[in-house]
Amino acid sequence: MKDNNCEHPVYTGETEKEKFENLLKLQNAWKEQISTKSDILFPDDGRKYTTAEYFCYDGFFPGYFSHKKKVLFIGRETRWGGQNFIESSINFFANKNVNGKSSPFWYKVLCMIYGIQYSIQHERKVHYEDVPYVDSIAKEMVKNKDYGFAVMQLSKYSNDSSEGGIRNIEMINRFLEDSELNKRNFFQEELSLLDPDIIITANIWDCGVKDEYLEQCFPEDKFKSWQRDEVNNNYDYGDFELNGKIVKIINTYHFSSRKSRKYCFYNPVMEILFN
């Protein structure tokens, strides 16, 4: 486990600074809520750590609020314990070779976000074969300080175990239970603050999260439509009401899965958004 001080990424412009401060205030309150709960055993060293030490901040990358369409990726759990997920990811982009082996998660996400934002900006759908090498996408984002997307997790308890490549569904449900979203719905508040136009989720509905918690995060009455890929069963998608507007939600396989980047992630997302 690592020290969990929240570092402050460099944001430009008053809107981003204000949004970051509001998000930080929200997540500090969220952290205070879960801090009242019992400690969690870390299997790698057999020691117990406070729930606050497990808590990991997430949110938006620089440039997110300046894009015509704001894209939010929602995962199941973080694996960068005790850090600001945004800050640690920026450092990873800048200092590592980002590819399928170093990070299957980012390999999928950066490919999708490039296709989405480029297609919106140039008003033509980008084919998978025209997407640049993922590491060059990451380095260009760092250079321009413009990433154009946000990431939040269902669980902010970081799965840092050596077995962390396999989801810890017990800890994911434990986080949502500890959050007591029925009293104050922190998840919905963060979603509203980020105010996305497009949401891409990482196999959220079929991973073992309890239905009562999914309902608190994504209320059924907010869905205006929902349908499954009947041909290959690779994704679900629908329309979701948020902040008085309709947002497109696409639920794919988990971003770290070994599924085809082209056929299970990029092509379905682009077809749904730009068909």
Protein Blocks (a to p, Z undefined) as FASTA:
>chain_A
ZZfbdcddddehjklmmmmmmmmmmmmmmmmmmmmpccdddfknopacdfklmpcceddd
ehklmpfbdcddddfbdcbehiafklmmmmmmmmmccdfklommlmmmmmmmmmmmmmmm
nopacdfklpccfklmmmmmmmnopnopacddfblcdcfbfklmpccfklmmmmmmmnom
mlpcfklmmmmmnopabdcdehkllnopafklmmmmmgfklpgbdcddfklopaccdddd
eehiacdddddddfkbcbdfklmmmmmmmmmmmZZ
